[in-house]
Amino acid sequence: MPIAAFNRLTRTRLVSTGCAVAIGTFALTGVVSTGTAEAASPSTYTVQSGDNLTSIANAEHVAGGWQALASANNLTSPYIIQPGQVLNLPSGSPSGSTATATATPAVAKTSSSTATAQTASSTTYPNNLDGWIRQSLAIMAQNGIPGSYNGIYRNIMRESSGNPNAVNNWDSNAAAGTPSEGLLQVIQPTFNAYHVPGTSWNLVDPVANITAACNYAYHVYGSIDNVNGPY
């Protein structure tokens, strides 16, 4: 069965956000009224290379998760953000509760990403399809990305028949220089945009490929489990 392109319906809208994960910045400003009370302005987050809505929402403890973050910034599918873009953090999120906050959110993000990588590497998984899926599921759980073993397996079998080195060299994406690759047939710009901290930056790394694909499916379809045909 021919390998289907991973997300052929939205390729032209996806752009690379780069391959270096950096700590985001957190900006808060205080406004003093004519009275005696001091009011805090809405808190913001400046997007860094490697960020996505899920990672930002998790690091900044956004009430309502990535969906609330997207809504607060009028973002719609495929929810692409750019380095340097300033996002408003929804009111009610812990990060926006005080105007005296400093670098704590950035530290929390670093710790979260480090913990994810350490936890993922502390467990030994078989170097086969079963092990790749289970390791990816563990990382997804730590990052709030939904998906089931059966949902991932079903889509892998359709997209690559379980071959982590599968490459689609015949469709429009390949002609444009960004062929779909790996277990879930991801193109490089999509991989860059939805890469999950704690996984390799190698597009065809099985765990990184699965996890980035599931993160993309989460943002666009709600879950990899909702994908039952070509993307």
Secondary structure as UniProt FT lines:
FT   TURN            6..10
FT   HELIX           11..13
FT   STRAND          25..27
FT   STRAND          30..32
FT   STRAND          38..40
FT   STRAND          44..46
FT   TURN            49..50
FT   HELIX           53..59
FT   TURN            60..61
FT   TURN            63..64
FT   HELIX           65..72
FT   TURN            73..74
FT   TURN            77..78
FT   TURN            83..84
FT   STRAND          86..88
FT   TURN            91..92
FT   HELIX           94..96
FT   TURN            99..100
FT   HELIX           104..122
FT   HELIX           129..142
FT   TURN            143..144
FT   HELIX           149..159
FT   TURN            160..162
FT   TURN            164..165
FT   HELIX           172..175
FT   TURN            176..177
FT   TURN            182..185
FT   HELIX           188..194
FT   TURN            197..198
FT   TURN            203..204
FT   HELIX           206..221
FT   HELIX           224..226
//
